[in-house]
Amino acid sequence: MDFRKGHGNDVHALAEGLRLVICGVEIEHYKGCVAHSDGDVAIHAICDALLGALALGDIGKLFPDSDAKYKGIDSTKLLKEVVDIIREKGYEISNIDCTIAMQRPRLRPHIDHMRSRLAEVMSIDVERVSVKATTTEHLGFEGREEGVSATAITLIYKA
């Protein structure tokens, strides 16, 4: 069987008065991501992991922030398009594992909803989607609440 692994990483600054969307779920918070799209840092990392598994570049290559049609776009649409590309190439997603680093707000109450939303968008079973959250114990830009980061890994296989 042909297996491929991919890794993705994304970072966004946080600013007051913006929406905070992570894994396709809007979270109540006084800060949100500064971004050309909706700034969904986790979905961006997942897209990069999936694209990387097939050496197809990254999210910026496919959906450049210089293109006005992506201004404010719902990142679930980007993820759906990436999954369609993966499937067009004859691959299926075995699993996704994503970790989000953010001091506040606490993401634990949202994790199950995030997993369900990602599974729905990718048309895979929720047991194939892992989402974890961590603080950085007040260290670094995440700890100072200046930004949020996410990493993701994936395993895909030839169907």
C-alpha positions as semicolon CSV with decimal commas, in nm:
position;residue;x (nm);y (nm);z (nm)
1;M;0,000;0,000;0,000
2;D;0,121;0,352;-0,078
3;F;0,126;0,561;0,241
4;R;0,227;0,927;0,260
5;K;0,285;1,147;0,566
6;G;0,252;1,522;0,572
7;H;0,326;1,797;0,823
8;G;0,183;2,148;0,840
9;N;0,233;2,453;1,054
10;D;0,062;2,792;1,070
11;V;0,076;3,103;1,286
12;H;-0,150;3,406;1,312
13;A;-0,130;3,722;1,518
14;L;-0,424;3,803;1,745
15;A;-0,594;4,142;1,764
16;E;-0,893;4,278;1,950
17;G;-1,229;4,298;1,776
18;L;-1,172;4,018;1,524
19;R;-1,349;3,680;1,498
20;L;-1,172;3,375;1,639
21;V;-1,236;3,070;1,422
22;I;-1,049;2,746;1,488
23;C;-1,125;2,414;1,315
24;G;-1,429;2,574;1,154
25;V;-1,576;2,665;1,494
26;E;-1,629;3,026;1,599
27;I;-1,516;3,078;1,958
28;E;-1,625;3,366;2,176
29;H;-1,318;3,574;2,262
30;Y;-1,221;3,939;2,260
31;K;-0,936;3,869;2,017
32;G;-0,929;3,700;1,680
33;C;-0,680;3,615;1,407
34;V;-0,529;3,876;1,181
35;A;-0,547;3,719;0,836
36;H;-0,648;3,755;0,472
37;S;-0,899;3,468;0,514
38;D;-1,092;3,390;0,832
39;G;-0,754;3,306;0,989
40;D;-0,836;2,948;1,090
41;V;-0,485;2,854;1,196
42;A;-0,568;2,486;1,252
43;I;-0,732;2,433;0,914
44;H;-0,441;2,610;0,746
45;A;-0,195;2,371;0,916
46;I;-0,411;2,071;0,816
47;C;-0,425;2,190;0,454
48;D;-0,045;2,222;0,450
49;A;-0,007;1,872;0,596
50;L;-0,236;1,721;0,332
51;L;-0,071;1,910;0,047
52;G;0,274;1,824;0,181
53;A;0,194;1,454;0,186
54;L;0,174;1,464;-0,194
55;A;0,443;1,731;-0,242
56;L;0,185;1,976;-0,380
57;G;0,322;2,286;-0,211
58;D;0,138;2,476;0,057
59;I;-0,182;2,668;0,119
60;G;-0,020;2,996;0,005
61;K;0,062;2,845;-0,333
62;L;-0,291;2,716;-0,386
63;F;-0,482;3,007;-0,228
64;P;-0,253;3,314;-0,240
65;D;-0,333;3,603;-0,008
66;S;-0,269;3,834;-0,302
67;D;-0,593;3,706;-0,462
68;A;-0,896;3,911;-0,356
69;K;-1,131;3,614;-0,399
70;Y;-0,986;3,462;-0,081
71;K;-1,039;3,776;0,130
72;G;-1,235;3,672;0,439
73;I;-1,302;3,322;0,299
74;D;-1,429;3,048;0,528
75;S;-1,129;2,816;0,561
76;T;-1,353;2,508;0,561
77;K;-1,400;2,580;0,189
78;L;-1,023;2,573;0,143
79;L;-0,998;2,245;0,333
80;K;-1,276;2,090;0,126
81;E;-1,093;2,188;-0,193
82;V;-0,765;2,040;-0,066
83;V;-0,939;1,714;0,029
84;D;-1,096;1,703;-0,318
85;I;-0,747;1,737;-0,471
86;I;-0,614;1,456;-0,252
87;R;-0,902;1,231;-0,359
88;E;-0,862;1,325;-0,727
89;K;-0,504;1,197;-0,695
90;G;-0,644;0,864;-0,569
91;Y;-0,570;0,904;-0,197
92;E;-0,780;0,886;0,119
93;I;-0,711;1,030;0,462
94;S;-0,611;0,776;0,724
95;N;-0,594;1,030;1,005
96;I;-0,525;1,390;1,105
97;D;-0,358;1,501;1,428
98;C;-0,357;1,874;1,506
99;T;-0,222;2,066;1,806
100;I;-0,317;2,429;1,873
101;A;-0,100;2,646;2,100
102;M;-0,287;2,935;2,261
103;Q;-0,291;3,076;2,612
104;R;-0,652;3,193;2,614
105;P;-0,932;3,117;2,567
106;R;-0,929;2,761;2,692
107;L;-1,010;2,538;2,396
108;R;-1,093;2,213;2,582
109;P;-1,468;2,289;2,589
110;H;-1,465;2,320;2,207
111;I;-1,250;2,020;2,109
112;D;-1,534;1,773;2,042
113;H;-1,715;2,027;1,823
114;M;-1,389;2,101;1,639
115;R;-1,327;1,732;1,571
116;S;-1,682;1,684;1,446
117;R;-1,664;1,989;1,222
118;L;-1,333;1,882;1,066
119;A;-1,459;1,527;1,012
120;E;-1,773;1,663;0,844
121;V;-1,576;1,890;0,609
122;M;-1,331;1,613;0,514
123;S;-1,602;1,344;0,495
124;I;-1,413;1,111;0,728
125;D;-1,501;0,941;1,055
126;V;-1,450;1,159;1,364
127;E;-1,227;0,887;1,516
128;R;-0,975;0,972;1,244
129;V;-0,949;1,334;1,365
130;S;-0,745;1,434;1,669
131;V;-0,742;1,793;1,795
132;K;-0,540;1,891;2,099
133;A;-0,483;2,225;2,264
134;T;-0,202;2,346;2,482
135;T;-0,096;2,665;2,650
136;T;0,266;2,765;2,648
137;E;0,273;2,844;3,022
138;H;0,280;3,217;2,937
139;L;0,597;3,174;2,727
140;G;0,645;3,306;2,374
141;F;0,398;3,494;2,155
142;E;0,123;3,243;2,230
143;G;0,178;3,277;2,604
144;R;0,172;3,656;2,581
145;E;-0,157;3,623;2,388
146;E;-0,009;3,794;2,084
147;G;-0,081;3,503;1,853
148;V;-0,184;3,144;1,802
149;S;-0,004;2,858;1,629
150;A;-0,105;2,515;1,506
151;T;0,078;2,210;1,379
152;A;-0,078;1,915;1,202
153;I;0,032;1,580;1,073
154;T;-0,151;1,343;0,845
155;L;-0,124;0,997;0,702
156;I;-0,289;0,938;0,367
157;Y;-0,301;0,622;0,160
158;K;-0,362;0,523;-0,202
159;A;-0,723;0,407;-0,223
